[in-house]
């Protein structure tokens, strides 16, 4: 058996960063000249000193008449002052030929060059033309409606400084100075590839057990956001020679980053390939972080080489923690300024002692401030990072954060973009349809799937606008309504048929009713179920059906109907409980168990909010009723 050399020296996050940066020069990599039209989002490499005055002449700000302000003194609506007109009319770009002496005025357009002798412009709205003269009905002061040469930008003035990222606003300034080209920092070229025989490029057929390569797409987009140029090298199989060739090609760039092959195991070859680098080579492999412990950091000849963990959330976190600041520095961008906001945890959070944990959270406003909901989909989730608002840092010596704990949330974006409608509760494809329609109406929506019980508790605490729930009251058998408090309003939704899902042709289930099928599944030793998470409405129903029985697979808890269906379809389980619409999507057999109500709970204090009214109106519309029926849901004609 081969000796394992990985993870011999797990270090702290700060120590890993120190070792990594010790061998890097964190400054721009050089400069280049680009056309102005190609300069958007680039970073200035040198100060911009104005070669001209802007404006370059005394300019009229309005349509009107250029004259001497003294000729207007005493003018008013009731008693106009008459001034003779010259034979000249000044359009933009026209150089004046006539001097404006006392008692004269010249017609001038907005942007026109002020003629010699004039010191003000009277707006055309305050005048009347009468033959060869103009009647002035409002007095002007010297300099009124005039921009003098150099008042915006003076020749020799430093207008923009080196290190300034160029937005459309700065591009406009540069164009006003007549600059067709500009000197900018060179964008760092970052080689990106993914490793693993299970990784498939998007667009190709997906075999069972394989996953699409989302990491490379995420990292490439992040590199562009950071001012770099991604160089995509594709997917590399688990072959040492192929990996070595990809790394060699990648080192033609300014940095190399790839994902996969950092964990402990013979199948992961990336570490061995990078271990061959020198000057200095690997500086850290294994960091006391969650997510992201397997990250591998190396430097060779001043170039960073980073192997990210294969799981998407881990990969994104470690990329932003270690490599993103390096790319920003190479691109000439200033250090990222991260914003923190205080929030309260609505639920208890457990953490692993010995590792600093970054916990992604979604933020929702309450009457007492912000509540931070953990986005608990695990480091393998693709969507967690995109749907989170920020993260909290749990120190390596902390094991528990109690419900109600005050935490500091570091925002992932430049600011918190509040949603118009907050939906917390159980996931349903019917709710997906409703949310999509509302978003097309311009309503911003934040959705967090925490289960029916979590949604009901969020509504009770006033942390959401709408909670989708399907909870059966054990005492009455009625769904949802008996569980409300006086502060909550029930908005009737629709019916969903819960049932046993199984693979077609399985004789243990075919032709049986629910009671017989469950009895047979419990009795047969090799018949494995897939369960649902505690707190979900489906789990409550499962436990009621099983009683004290705990069949094989009972401890495997998934968080959605789709996950149950996938487990059965892929033969990792033989049966489970899900709704009929999902069973049809995956081509599974279905034995009806019980119709449940999927309803919506709204805090009464939020009923008058515009977005809540829009949600209720849509839910009760004929278009929604038709769409939900087409999805296979049962609509109560009285709702």
C-alpha positions as CSV (number, residue, x, y, z in Angstrom):
1,X,0.0,0.0,0.0
2,X,1.3,3.5,-0.9
3,X,2.2,5.8,1.9
4,X,-0.1,8.8,2.2
5,X,1.9,12.1,2.1
6,X,-1.0,14.5,2.0
7,X,-2.3,16.5,5.0
8,X,0.8,16.0,7.1
9,X,0.9,19.6,8.1
10,X,-2.6,21.3,8.4
11,X,-2.0,24.9,9.1
12,X,-4.2,27.9,10.1
13,X,-5.7,30.1,7.5
14,X,-3.5,33.0,8.4
15,X,-0.3,30.9,8.3
16,X,-1.3,29.5,4.9
17,X,-1.8,33.0,3.6
18,X,1.5,34.2,5.0
19,X,3.4,31.4,3.4
20,X,1.7,31.9,0.1
21,X,2.2,35.7,-0.1
22,X,5.8,35.5,1.1
23,X,6.8,34.2,-2.3
24,X,4.6,36.5,-4.4
25,X,5.1,40.1,-5.5
26,X,1.7,41.7,-5.1
27,X,1.8,44.5,-7.6
28,X,0.7,45.0,-11.3
29,X,2.4,42.9,-13.9
30,X,3.0,45.6,-16.4
31,X,1.0,48.0,-18.7
32,X,-0.3,48.2,-22.2
33,X,-2.0,50.8,-24.4
34,X,-5.6,50.1,-25.4
35,X,-8.1,51.9,-27.5
36,X,-10.6,54.0,-25.5
37,X,-13.5,51.8,-26.6
38,X,-11.7,48.8,-25.2
39,X,-10.8,50.4,-21.8
40,X,-14.0,49.6,-19.9
41,X,-13.3,47.9,-16.6
42,X,-9.6,48.2,-17.1
43,X,-7.3,49.9,-14.6
44,X,-5.3,53.0,-15.3
45,X,-1.5,52.4,-15.2
46,X,-0.6,56.1,-15.0
47,X,-2.1,59.5,-14.1
48,X,-4.1,61.3,-16.7
49,X,-3.1,64.9,-17.0
50,X,-5.5,67.1,-19.1
51,X,-3.9,68.2,-22.3
52,X,-6.6,70.8,-23.0
53,X,-9.2,72.9,-21.1
54,X,-12.7,71.6,-20.9
55,X,-14.6,73.4,-22.1
56,X,-12.0,74.9,-24.4
57,X,-13.9,78.2,-24.8
58,X,-16.6,80.2,-23.0
59,X,-19.8,78.3,-23.7
60,X,-23.5,79.0,-23.5
61,X,-25.4,76.6,-21.2
62,X,-28.8,77.5,-22.7
63,X,-30.6,78.6,-25.8
64,X,-31.0,82.4,-25.7
65,X,-29.2,85.7,-26.4
66,X,-25.6,86.5,-25.5
67,X,-25.2,90.1,-24.3
68,X,-23.8,92.3,-21.6
69,X,-25.5,91.8,-18.3
70,X,-25.6,95.5,-17.6
71,X,-28.0,95.9,-20.5
72,X,-30.6,93.8,-18.6
73,X,-30.6,95.6,-15.3
74,X,-34.1,96.6,-14.3
75,X,-35.7,94.2,-16.8
76,X,-38.9,92.5,-15.5
77,X,-42.0,91.0,-16.8
78,X,-44.0,94.2,-16.6
79,X,-41.2,96.4,-17.9
80,X,-39.0,94.8,-20.6
81,X,-35.6,96.1,-21.7
82,X,-35.0,96.3,-25.5
83,X,-31.6,95.3,-27.0
84,X,-30.8,95.4,-30.7
85,X,-30.0,92.0,-32.4
86,X,-26.8,91.5,-34.4
87,X,-27.1,89.7,-37.7
88,X,-25.2,86.6,-36.3
89,X,-26.7,83.4,-35.0
90,X,-24.3,81.1,-33.1
91,X,-24.8,77.4,-33.4
92,X,-22.5,74.9,-31.7
93,X,-19.2,74.7,-33.5
94,X,-19.5,78.2,-35.0
95,X,-16.8,80.7,-34.2
96,X,-18.3,84.2,-33.6
97,X,-17.4,87.0,-36.0
98,X,-19.2,89.9,-34.4
99,X,-18.3,91.5,-31.1
100,X,-21.2,92.2,-28.8
101,X,-21.0,95.8,-27.7
102,X,-23.3,97.5,-25.2
103,X,-26.9,97.6,-26.4
104,X,-26.5,94.5,-28.6
105,X,-27.3,90.8,-28.4
106,X,-26.5,87.8,-30.5
107,X,-28.8,84.7,-30.8
108,X,-26.9,81.7,-29.4
109,X,-27.7,77.9,-29.0
110,X,-26.8,75.7,-26.1
111,X,-23.1,74.8,-26.5
112,X,-22.4,77.8,-28.7
113,X,-19.2,79.8,-28.3
114,X,-19.7,83.1,-26.4
115,X,-18.8,86.1,-28.6
116,X,-16.3,88.7,-27.5
117,X,-17.9,91.4,-25.4
118,X,-20.7,89.3,-24.0
119,X,-20.7,88.2,-20.4
120,X,-24.1,86.6,-19.9
121,X,-26.8,84.7,-21.7
122,X,-30.5,85.4,-21.2
123,X,-32.7,82.3,-21.7
124,X,-35.0,82.5,-24.7
125,X,-38.0,81.8,-22.4
126,X,-37.4,85.2,-20.8
127,X,-37.4,87.1,-24.1
128,X,-39.6,88.2,-27.0
129,X,-38.1,89.0,-30.5
130,X,-39.6,92.2,-32.0
131,X,-38.2,92.8,-35.4
132,X,-34.6,93.7,-35.1
133,X,-34.6,93.8,-31.4
134,X,-35.2,91.5,-28.4
135,X,-37.3,92.4,-25.4
136,X,-35.6,91.2,-22.2
137,X,-38.1,90.4,-19.4
138,X,-35.7,89.2,-16.7
139,X,-32.4,90.7,-15.6
140,X,-29.2,88.7,-15.8
141,X,-26.0,88.8,-13.8
142,X,-22.5,88.6,-15.2
143,X,-21.6,84.9,-15.9
144,X,-25.2,83.7,-15.9
145,X,-25.8,80.6,-18.0
146,X,-22.1,80.6,-19.1
147,X,-19.4,78.0,-18.6
148,X,-16.0,79.6,-18.9
149,X,-13.1,77.9,-20.5
150,X,-11.4,75.4,-18.1
151,X,-14.1,75.5,-15.5
152,X,-14.8,71.8,-15.8
153,X,-11.2,70.6,-16.4
154,X,-8.1,72.9,-16.6
155,X,-5.2,72.1,-18.8
156,X,-2.4,70.5,-16.7
157,X,-4.9,69.2,-14.1
158,X,-4.6,65.6,-12.9
159,X,-8.0,64.3,-13.8
160,X,-7.6,60.6,-13.0
161,X,-5.0,58.7,-11.0
162,X,-3.2,55.5,-11.6
163,X,-5.1,52.6,-10.1
164,X,-8.5,54.0,-11.0
165,X,-10.8,51.3,-12.5
166,X,-12.5,52.7,-15.6
167,X,-16.3,52.8,-15.7
168,X,-18.5,54.5,-18.3
169,X,-18.1,57.7,-16.3
170,X,-14.3,57.8,-16.5
171,X,-14.5,56.7,-20.2
172,X,-16.6,59.9,-20.8
173,X,-14.0,62.1,-19.1
174,X,-11.2,60.6,-21.2
175,X,-13.2,61.1,-24.4
176,X,-13.8,64.7,-23.4
177,X,-10.1,65.2,-23.3
178,X,-9.7,63.8,-26.8
179,X,-7.8,60.7,-25.8
180,X,-8.3,57.8,-28.3
181,X,-5.9,55.5,-26.4
182,X,-5.1,55.0,-22.8
183,X,-2.4,53.3,-20.8
184,X,-3.7,50.5,-18.5
185,X,-2.4,47.7,-16.4
186,X,-2.0,44.4,-18.2
187,X,-4.7,41.9,-17.2
188,X,-3.2,38.9,-15.5
189,X,-3.7,35.7,-17.5
190,X,-5.0,32.9,-15.3
191,X,-5.0,29.3,-16.6
192,X,-8.0,27.3,-15.4
193,X,-8.8,23.6,-15.7
194,X,-10.7,20.9,-13.9
195,X,-9.5,17.4,-13.1
196,X,-11.3,14.0,-12.7
197,X,-12.7,11.2,-14.7
198,X,-16.1,12.0,-13.4
199,X,-16.0,15.6,-14.7
200,X,-17.9,16.4,-17.9
201,X,-17.9,19.6,-19.9
202,X,-21.3,21.4,-20.1
203,X,-23.1,20.4,-23.3
204,X,-21.9,16.8,-23.4
205,X,-24.0,13.9,-22.4
206,X,-23.9,13.2,-18.6
207,X,-23.3,9.5,-17.6
208,X,-24.6,8.3,-14.3
209,X,-22.2,9.2,-11.5
210,X,-20.7,12.0,-13.5
211,X,-21.1,15.8,-12.9
212,X,-20.9,18.8,-15.1
213,X,-17.9,21.0,-14.7
214,X,-19.3,24.1,-12.9
215,X,-16.1,25.0,-11.0
216,X,-14.2,26.1,-14.1
217,X,-17.1,28.3,-15.2
218,X,-17.4,29.9,-11.8
219,X,-13.7,30.5,-11.4
220,X,-13.3,31.9,-15.0
221,X,-16.1,34.4,-14.4
222,X,-14.6,35.4,-11.1
223,X,-11.2,36.0,-12.7
224,X,-12.9,38.3,-15.2
225,X,-14.7,40.1,-12.3
226,X,-11.3,40.6,-10.7
227,X,-9.7,42.2,-13.7
228,X,-8.0,39.1,-15.0
229,X,-8.1,37.2,-18.3
230,X,-9.2,33.5,-17.9
231,X,-7.4,31.0,-20.1
232,X,-9.6,27.9,-20.2
233,X,-7.8,24.6,-20.6
234,X,-10.9,22.4,-20.3
235,X,-11.2,19.1,-18.4
236,X,-8.2,16.9,-17.7
237,X,-8.7,13.2,-16.8
238,X,-7.0,11.5,-13.8
239,X,-3.8,10.8,-15.7
240,X,-0.5,12.0,-14.3
241,X,1.0,12.7,-17.7
242,X,-2.1,14.6,-18.9
243,X,-2.1,16.6,-15.7
244,X,1.6,17.4,-16.0
245,X,1.1,18.6,-19.6
246,X,-1.8,20.8,-18.5
247,X,0.2,22.3,-15.7
248,X,3.1,23.0,-18.0
249,X,0.9,24.7,-20.5
250,X,-0.8,26.7,-17.7
251,X,2.5,28.0,-16.4
252,X,2.8,30.0,-19.6
253,X,0.2,32.3,-17.9
254,X,0.6,34.4,-14.8
255,X,-1.2,32.0,-12.5
256,X,-2.7,28.5,-12.5
257,X,-5.8,27.3,-10.7
258,X,-7.5,24.0,-11.0
259,X,-10.0,22.0,-9.0
260,X,-10.0,18.4,-7.8
261,X,-7.3,16.1,-6.7
262,X,-6.5,17.7,-3.3
263,X,-8.1,15.2,-1.0
264,X,-6.4,12.2,0.6
265,X,-6.4,9.2,-1.7
266,X,-4.5,7.4,-4.4
267,X,-7.0,8.5,-7.1
268,X,-6.1,12.2,-6.7
269,X,-3.0,12.9,-8.7
270,X,-2.9,16.7,-8.7
271,X,-0.9,16.9,-5.5
272,X,1.8,14.7,-6.9
273,X,2.0,16.8,-10.1
274,X,2.3,20.1,-8.3
275,X,4.7,18.6,-5.7
276,X,7.3,18.4,-8.6
277,X,7.4,22.2,-8.7
278,X,10.2,24.2,-7.1
279,X,11.1,27.8,-6.2
280,X,9.7,27.1,-3.6
281,X,6.8,24.7,-4.8
282,X,4.1,23.7,-2.4
283,X,3.8,26.1,0.6
284,X,0.6,24.7,2.2
285,X,-1.5,21.6,1.7
286,X,-4.3,21.4,4.2
287,X,-5.7,24.4,5.9
288,X,-7.9,24.5,9.0
289,X,-10.9,25.8,7.2
290,X,-14.5,24.7,6.7
291,X,-15.2,24.5,3.8
292,X,-11.9,24.2,2.0
293,X,-9.6,22.1,4.2
294,X,-7.9,20.3,1.2
295,X,-6.8,23.4,-0.6
296,X,-3.2,23.2,-1.9
297,X,-1.1,26.4,-2.3
298,X,2.1,26.6,-4.3
299,X,4.3,29.2,-5.9
300,X,6.9,28.6,-8.7
301,X,9.1,31.3,-10.2
302,X,6.8,34.0,-8.7
303,X,3.6,32.5,-10.1
304,X,0.8,31.2,-7.9
305,X,-0.4,27.7,-8.5
306,X,-3.6,26.7,-6.5
307,X,-5.4,23.4,-6.4
308,X,-9.0,24.0,-5.2
309,X,-11.2,21.4,-3.6
310,X,-13.5,19.7,-6.0
311,X,-16.8,20.6,-4.3
312,X,-18.1,23.9,-5.7
313,X,-18.8,25.8,-2.4
314,X,-15.3,24.8,-1.1
315,X,-13.7,25.7,-4.4
316,X,-15.3,29.2,-4.5
317,X,-14.6,30.0,-0.9
318,X,-10.9,29.0,-1.1
319,X,-10.5,30.8,-4.4
320,X,-11.8,34.1,-3.0
321,X,-9.9,33.6,0.3
322,X,-6.4,33.0,-1.2
323,X,-6.2,33.6,-4.9
324,X,-8.6,36.4,-5.6
325,X,-6.6,39.0,-3.6
326,X,-3.5,38.0,-5.6
327,X,-5.3,38.5,-9.0
328,X,-6.6,41.9,-7.8
329,X,-3.1,43.0,-7.0
330,X,-1.7,41.7,-10.3
331,X,-4.5,43.6,-12.1
332,X,-3.7,46.8,-10.2
333,X,-7.0,46.9,-8.4
334,X,-7.2,48.1,-4.8
335,X,-7.8,45.7,-1.9
336,X,-11.4,44.6,-1.6
337,X,-13.3,46.4,1.0
338,X,-15.7,44.0,2.6
339,X,-18.8,45.2,4.4
340,X,-20.1,43.6,7.6
341,X,-23.6,43.9,9.1
342,X,-25.0,42.6,12.4
343,X,-27.6,39.9,12.4
344,X,-29.2,37.3,14.7
345,X,-29.1,33.6,14.2
346,X,-32.7,32.2,14.3
347,X,-31.5,28.6,15.0
348,X,-28.7,26.8,16.8
349,X,-25.6,26.1,14.7
350,X,-23.0,23.4,15.5
351,X,-19.4,23.8,14.3
352,X,-16.4,21.5,14.3
353,X,-13.8,22.4,16.9
354,X,-10.3,23.0,15.5
355,X,-11.3,24.6,12.2
356,X,-12.3,28.1,11.3
357,X,-15.7,27.7,9.6
358,X,-17.2,30.1,7.1
359,X,-21.0,29.6,7.2
360,X,-23.0,31.0,4.3
361,X,-26.2,32.7,5.3
362,X,-29.2,34.4,3.7
363,X,-30.3,37.6,5.3
364,X,-34.0,38.6,5.9
365,X,-35.2,41.8,7.6
366,X,-37.3,41.6,10.8
367,X,-38.7,44.2,13.1
368,X,-35.7,43.7,15.3
369,X,-33.1,43.8,12.5
370,X,-31.6,41.2,10.2
371,X,-31.9,37.4,10.7
372,X,-29.1,35.2,9.3
373,X,-30.4,31.9,8.0
374,X,-27.7,29.2,7.4
375,X,-27.6,28.0,3.8
376,X,-27.1,24.4,4.8
377,X,-26.6,22.5,1.5
378,X,-23.0,21.4,2.1
379,X,-19.8,22.1,0.3
380,X,-21.0,20.1,-2.8
381,X,-23.8,22.6,-3.5
382,X,-23.6,24.6,-6.7
383,X,-26.3,27.1,-5.7
384,X,-25.4,27.9,-2.1
385,X,-22.9,30.6,-2.9
386,X,-25.0,32.2,-5.5
387,X,-28.1,32.5,-3.3
388,X,-26.3,33.5,-0.1
389,X,-26.0,37.2,1.0
390,X,-22.9,36.7,3.1
391,X,-21.1,34.5,5.6
392,X,-20.3,34.4,9.3
393,X,-16.9,33.3,10.6
394,X,-17.0,30.7,13.4
395,X,-13.7,30.6,15.3
396,X,-11.8,27.3,15.5
397,X,-12.4,27.1,19.3
398,X,-16.2,27.6,19.0
399,X,-18.4,24.5,18.8
400,X,-21.9,26.0,19.3
401,X,-23.7,29.2,18.4
402,X,-27.1,29.3,20.1
403,X,-30.3,30.4,18.6
404,X,-30.6,34.2,19.1
405,X,-26.9,34.7,19.0
406,X,-25.7,38.0,17.5
407,X,-23.3,37.5,14.7
408,X,-21.4,39.7,12.2
409,X,-22.2,38.8,8.5
410,X,-19.6,39.7,5.9
411,X,-21.5,40.6,2.7
412,X,-20.5,38.8,-0.5
413,X,-21.5,41.8,-2.7
414,X,-21.0,45.5,-2.5
415,X,-24.2,45.9,-0.5
416,X,-27.3,44.2,0.6
417,X,-30.0,44.2,-2.1
418,X,-33.3,43.8,-0.2
419,X,-36.0,41.6,-1.7
420,X,-39.6,42.7,-2.2
421,X,-40.9,39.3,-1.1
422,X,-39.3,36.8,1.2
423,X,-40.5,33.1,0.9
424,X,-39.3,30.7,3.6
425,X,-40.6,27.2,4.0
426,X,-41.1,23.9,2.1
427,X,-40.0,23.7,-1.5
428,X,-42.6,23.0,-4.2
429,X,-42.5,23.2,-8.0
430,X,-45.9,25.0,-7.8
431,X,-44.2,27.7,-5.7
432,X,-41.4,27.9,-8.3
433,X,-44.0,28.7,-11.0
434,X,-45.6,31.4,-8.8
435,X,-42.2,32.9,-8.0
436,X,-41.2,33.0,-11.7
437,X,-44.4,34.9,-12.6
438,X,-43.9,37.4,-9.9
439,X,-40.3,38.0,-10.9
440,X,-41.5,38.7,-14.5
441,X,-43.7,41.4,-12.9
442,X,-40.5,43.0,-11.5
443,X,-40.9,41.8,-8.0
444,X,-37.5,40.8,-6.4
445,X,-37.8,37.5,-4.5
446,X,-35.6,35.7,-1.9
447,X,-36.5,32.0,-1.4
448,X,-35.1,29.8,1.4
449,X,-36.2,26.2,1.5
450,X,-35.9,25.2,5.2
451,X,-38.9,22.8,5.5
452,X,-42.4,23.3,6.6
453,X,-41.6,23.5,10.3
454,X,-38.8,26.0,9.7
455,X,-41.2,28.1,7.5
456,X,-43.9,28.1,10.1
457,X,-41.4,29.2,12.8
458,X,-40.1,31.9,10.5
459,X,-43.6,33.3,10.0
460,X,-44.2,33.2,13.7
461,X,-41.0,35.2,14.3
462,X,-42.0,37.7,11.5
463,X,-38.9,36.8,9.4
464,X,-40.8,36.1,6.1
465,X,-43.6,37.4,4.0
466,X,-44.9,34.0,3.0
467,X,-44.3,30.5,4.3
468,X,-45.2,27.5,2.2
469,X,-46.1,24.6,4.5
470,X,-47.7,21.2,4.5
471,X,-47.9,20.1,8.1
472,X,-50.5,17.6,9.4
473,X,-51.8,18.1,12.9
474,X,-51.5,14.7,14.6
475,X,-54.5,15.2,16.8
476,X,-57.0,16.1,14.0
477,X,-55.4,14.9,10.8
478,X,-56.0,18.4,9.3
479,X,-53.3,20.2,7.5
480,X,-51.8,23.5,8.5
481,X,-54.7,25.5,9.9
482,X,-54.7,24.0,13.5
483,X,-51.0,25.0,13.8
484,X,-51.5,28.7,13.3
485,X,-51.4,31.5,15.9
486,X,-53.7,34.5,16.0
487,X,-50.9,36.6,14.4
488,X,-50.9,34.4,11.2
489,X,-53.2,34.3,8.2
490,X,-53.7,31.1,6.2
491,X,-53.9,31.6,2.4
492,X,-55.3,28.4,0.8
493,X,-53.0,26.9,-1.7
494,X,-53.5,23.5,-3.5
495,X,-53.6,19.8,-2.9
496,X,-50.6,17.4,-3.5
497,X,-50.8,13.7,-3.5
498,X,-48.2,12.1,-1.4
499,X,-47.3,8.5,-2.1
500,X,-44.8,5.7,-2.3
501,X,-42.4,5.9,-5.2
502,X,-40.6,2.8,-6.5
503,X,-39.1,1.5,-9.7
504,X,-41.7,0.2,-12.2
505,X,-41.8,-3.6,-12.2
506,X,-40.7,-4.0,-8.5
507,X,-43.0,-6.8,-7.4
508,X,-42.7,-5.8,-3.8
509,X,-44.8,-2.7,-4.6
510,X,-46.7,-3.4,-7.9
511,X,-50.4,-3.9,-7.4
512,X,-50.3,-3.2,-3.7
513,X,-52.0,-0.5,-1.7
514,X,-50.0,1.7,0.6
515,X,-50.4,-0.3,3.8
516,X,-49.5,-3.6,2.1
517,X,-46.6,-2.1,0.3
518,X,-45.1,-0.6,3.5
519,X,-45.6,-3.8,5.4
520,X,-43.8,-5.7,2.7
521,X,-41.0,-3.2,2.6
522,X,-40.5,-3.4,6.4
523,X,-40.6,-7.2,6.4
524,X,-38.0,-7.7,3.7
525,X,-34.5,-7.2,5.0
526,X,-33.0,-6.0,1.7
527,X,-35.6,-3.5,0.9
528,X,-34.1,0.0,1.6
529,X,-36.0,3.2,1.9
530,X,-34.8,6.8,1.6
531,X,-36.2,9.2,4.2
532,X,-36.9,12.9,4.4
533,X,-35.4,15.5,6.7
534,X,-36.8,16.1,10.2
535,X,-39.2,19.0,10.3
536,X,-40.6,18.5,6.8
537,X,-44.3,17.7,6.3
538,X,-43.3,14.5,4.4
539,X,-41.2,13.3,7.3
540,X,-44.2,13.7,9.7
541,X,-46.3,11.6,7.4
542,X,-43.6,8.9,7.1
543,X,-43.2,8.6,10.9
544,X,-47.0,8.3,11.3
545,X,-47.1,5.5,8.7
546,X,-44.1,3.6,10.1
547,X,-45.0,3.9,13.7
548,X,-42.2,2.4,15.7
549,X,-40.6,0.6,12.7
550,X,-37.2,1.8,11.4
551,X,-36.7,0.1,8.0
552,X,-33.3,-0.1,6.3
553,X,-32.3,3.4,5.0
554,X,-34.4,5.3,7.6
555,X,-31.4,7.3,8.7
556,X,-30.7,8.5,5.2
557,X,-32.5,11.9,5.2
558,X,-32.9,13.9,2.0
559,X,-34.2,17.5,1.7
560,X,-36.6,17.3,-1.3
561,X,-39.0,15.2,-3.2
562,X,-36.6,15.2,-6.1
563,X,-33.8,13.8,-4.0
564,X,-36.0,10.9,-3.0
565,X,-37.0,10.2,-6.6
566,X,-33.3,10.3,-7.7
567,X,-32.2,7.9,-5.0
568,X,-34.9,5.4,-6.1
569,X,-34.4,5.9,-9.8
570,X,-30.6,5.3,-9.4
571,X,-31.2,2.2,-7.3
572,X,-29.5,3.6,-4.2
573,X,-32.9,3.0,-2.5
574,X,-36.0,1.0,-3.3
575,X,-38.7,3.2,-2.1
576,X,-39.6,6.5,-0.4
577,X,-42.4,9.1,-0.1
578,X,-42.7,11.9,-2.6
579,X,-45.5,13.7,-4.5
580,X,-47.0,12.3,-7.6
581,X,-45.8,15.2,-9.9
582,X,-42.2,14.3,-9.1
583,X,-42.8,10.6,-9.5
584,X,-44.0,11.3,-13.1
585,X,-40.9,13.4,-13.8
586,X,-38.6,10.5,-13.0
587,X,-40.7,7.8,-14.5
588,X,-41.3,6.0,-11.2
589,X,-44.2,3.9,-10.0
590,X,-46.5,5.6,-7.5
591,X,-48.9,4.3,-4.8
592,X,-51.2,7.0,-3.4
593,X,-51.0,7.4,0.4
594,X,-52.7,10.7,1.3
595,X,-53.6,14.0,-0.2
596,X,-51.9,16.8,1.6
597,X,-52.5,20.6,1.6
598,X,-49.7,22.9,0.5
599,X,-50.9,26.2,1.9
600,X,-49.3,29.6,2.5
601,X,-48.9,31.3,5.9
602,X,-48.6,35.1,6.0
603,X,-47.9,37.2,9.2
604,X,-51.0,39.4,9.4
605,X,-48.7,42.4,9.9
606,X,-47.4,41.9,6.4
607,X,-50.8,41.4,4.6
608,X,-50.9,45.0,3.3
609,X,-47.4,44.9,1.7
610,X,-47.6,45.4,-2.0
611,X,-45.6,42.3,-2.9
612,X,-47.7,40.1,-0.6
613,X,-50.9,41.4,-2.2
614,X,-49.4,40.6,-5.6
615,X,-48.6,37.1,-4.5
616,X,-52.1,36.4,-3.2
617,X,-53.7,38.0,-6.3
618,X,-51.6,35.8,-8.6
619,X,-52.3,32.6,-6.5
620,X,-56.0,33.3,-6.8
621,X,-56.0,34.2,-10.5
622,X,-57.4,31.9,-13.2
623,X,-54.0,31.8,-14.9
624,X,-52.3,30.4,-11.8
625,X,-55.1,27.9,-11.2
626,X,-54.8,26.6,-14.7
627,X,-51.0,26.4,-14.5
628,X,-51.1,24.6,-11.2
629,X,-53.6,22.1,-12.5
630,X,-51.3,21.4,-15.5
631,X,-48.5,20.7,-13.1
632,X,-50.7,18.0,-11.5
633,X,-51.9,19.8,-8.4
634,X,-55.4,19.7,-7.1
635,X,-57.2,23.0,-6.9
636,X,-60.1,23.4,-4.4
637,X,-62.9,25.2,-6.3
638,X,-63.7,27.1,-3.1
639,X,-60.2,28.5,-2.6
